[in-house]
Amino acid sequence: MEVAFKIIVAPTDFSPFSEEALQHVRALARQFRSVVHLVHALERPQDVPWWVAEREYSVSQANVAETAKDRLNDLTGRFLSDVTVEPHVRVGSPAEEIVKAARDTHADLIVIATHGRGGLSRVLFGSVTERVVRHAPCPVLTVRPEKAKLNS
């Protein structure tokens, strides 16, 4: 069986942990000549206050999405300039949107950072990475932050 990662989904929340994972994405993409789908998911607000007009809300969301797209382009320039990248801004639950992106692109691999949270923090907030691993349609490479490796 030959393993080839032609399509890699690389989610980012713009944290230093995600940036660290992009170094692994770059190495894999160069080795396998992969296309990288760089994904950022915008959480959908639970409720829009009644006093916020629909038009104002739509303009605000468009601005947030445009800023996210600019940040994806910045990450591409800083970390992935020598590989093929397709940026995606999606709206919804991060874990669900990452899994959907992997399905939509027929990904061979997802490379995702873990924030290294443990204990009560993980219980309260859950883990996007854990949910992605559980529901992904392809293998998932989790990248643990350097700081967490040093503390083990």
C-alpha positions as CSV (number, residue, x, y, z in Angstrom):
1,M,0.0,0.0,0.0
2,E,1.4,3.4,-1.0
3,V,0.6,6.3,1.2
4,A,0.3,9.7,-0.5
5,F,-1.2,12.8,1.1
6,K,-2.2,14.7,-2.0
7,I,-4.8,16.8,-0.2
8,I,-4.1,18.1,3.3
9,V,-6.6,20.1,5.4
10,A,-4.8,22.4,7.8
11,P,-7.2,24.1,10.2
12,T,-6.0,27.3,12.0
13,D,-7.4,29.4,14.8
14,F,-4.5,31.8,14.3
15,S,-2.9,30.8,17.5
16,P,0.9,30.1,17.9
17,F,0.0,26.4,18.2
18,S,-1.6,26.5,14.8
19,E,1.4,28.2,13.4
20,E,3.6,25.5,14.8
21,A,1.5,22.9,13.1
22,L,1.9,24.7,9.8
23,Q,5.6,23.8,9.8
24,H,4.6,20.1,9.7
25,V,2.0,20.9,7.0
26,R,4.7,22.5,4.9
27,A,7.1,19.6,5.2
28,L,4.5,17.1,4.3
29,A,3.1,19.2,1.4
30,R,6.6,19.6,0.0
31,Q,7.4,15.9,0.3
32,F,4.1,14.7,-1.3
33,R,3.5,17.7,-3.5
34,S,0.2,18.2,-1.8
35,V,-2.5,20.9,-2.1
36,V,-3.1,22.4,1.3
37,H,-6.6,23.6,2.2
38,L,-6.0,26.2,4.9
39,V,-9.2,26.4,6.9
40,H,-10.5,28.9,9.5
41,A,-13.9,28.4,11.0
42,L,-15.8,31.4,12.4
43,E,-18.1,30.5,15.2
44,R,-21.7,31.4,14.4
45,P,-23.1,33.7,17.2
46,Q,-25.8,32.0,19.2
47,D,-28.2,34.9,19.1
48,V,-28.1,38.2,17.4
49,P,-29.6,40.9,19.7
50,W,-32.9,42.2,18.5
51,W,-31.5,45.7,18.3
52,V,-28.9,44.7,15.7
53,A,-30.4,45.2,12.3
54,E,-30.0,42.3,9.9
55,R,-28.1,44.5,7.4
56,E,-25.7,45.7,10.0
57,Y,-25.1,42.1,11.2
58,S,-24.5,40.9,7.6
59,V,-22.0,43.7,7.0
60,S,-20.2,42.9,10.3
61,Q,-20.0,39.2,9.5
62,A,-18.6,40.1,6.0
63,N,-15.9,42.2,7.6
64,V,-14.9,39.5,10.0
65,A,-14.8,36.9,7.2
66,E,-12.7,39.3,5.0
67,T,-10.3,39.8,7.9
68,A,-10.0,36.1,8.4
69,K,-9.2,35.6,4.7
70,D,-6.5,38.3,5.0
71,R,-5.0,36.4,7.9
72,L,-5.1,33.1,6.0
73,N,-3.2,34.9,3.2
74,D,-0.7,36.2,5.7
75,L,-0.1,32.7,7.1
76,T,0.3,31.4,3.6
77,G,3.0,34.0,2.9
78,R,4.8,33.3,6.1
79,F,4.6,29.5,6.4
80,L,3.4,28.0,3.1
81,S,4.7,30.2,0.3
82,D,6.4,27.4,-1.6
83,V,3.4,25.0,-1.6
84,T,-0.1,25.2,-3.3
85,V,-2.6,26.6,-0.8
86,E,-6.3,27.2,-1.0
87,P,-7.7,29.3,1.8
88,H,-11.2,28.7,3.2
89,V,-13.2,30.7,5.7
90,R,-16.2,28.7,6.9
91,V,-18.9,29.6,9.4
92,G,-20.0,27.2,12.1
93,S,-18.7,25.0,14.8
94,P,-14.9,24.6,14.2
95,A,-14.9,20.8,14.6
96,E,-17.8,20.3,12.3
97,E,-16.5,22.7,9.7
98,I,-13.0,21.1,9.7
99,V,-14.6,17.7,9.2
100,K,-16.9,19.0,6.4
101,A,-13.9,20.7,4.7
102,A,-12.0,17.3,4.8
103,R,-15.1,15.6,3.2
104,D,-15.7,18.4,0.7
105,T,-12.0,18.4,-0.5
106,H,-11.6,14.6,-0.3
107,A,-8.7,15.2,2.0
108,D,-6.1,12.5,2.6
109,L,-4.9,14.0,5.8
110,I,-5.9,16.6,8.4
111,V,-3.0,18.2,10.4
112,I,-4.3,20.0,13.5
113,A,-2.7,21.5,16.5
114,T,-3.7,20.6,20.0
115,H,-3.6,23.3,22.6
116,G,-2.3,21.0,25.3
117,R,-5.1,21.8,27.7
118,G,-5.8,19.3,30.4
119,G,-8.0,18.8,33.4
120,L,-10.9,21.1,34.1
121,S,-10.1,23.4,31.1
122,R,-10.5,20.5,28.7
123,V,-13.6,19.2,30.4
124,L,-15.3,22.6,30.4
125,F,-14.3,23.7,26.8
126,G,-14.0,20.3,25.2
127,S,-11.5,19.8,22.5
128,V,-11.9,20.7,18.8
129,T,-9.1,18.4,18.0
130,E,-10.7,15.5,19.9
131,R,-14.0,15.9,18.0
132,V,-12.1,16.2,14.6
133,V,-10.2,13.0,15.4
134,R,-13.5,11.2,16.2
135,H,-15.4,12.3,13.1
136,A,-12.7,12.8,10.4
137,P,-13.1,10.9,7.1
138,C,-9.3,10.5,6.9
139,P,-6.2,10.2,9.1
140,V,-5.5,13.0,11.5
141,L,-2.0,14.1,12.5
142,T,-2.2,16.0,15.8
143,V,0.7,18.4,16.6
144,R,1.4,19.0,20.2
145,P,2.9,22.4,21.1
146,E,6.7,22.5,21.9
147,K,6.0,24.0,25.3
148,A,3.7,21.0,26.2
149,K,6.4,18.5,25.0
150,L,9.0,20.2,27.3
151,N,6.7,19.9,30.3
152,S,6.0,16.2,29.9
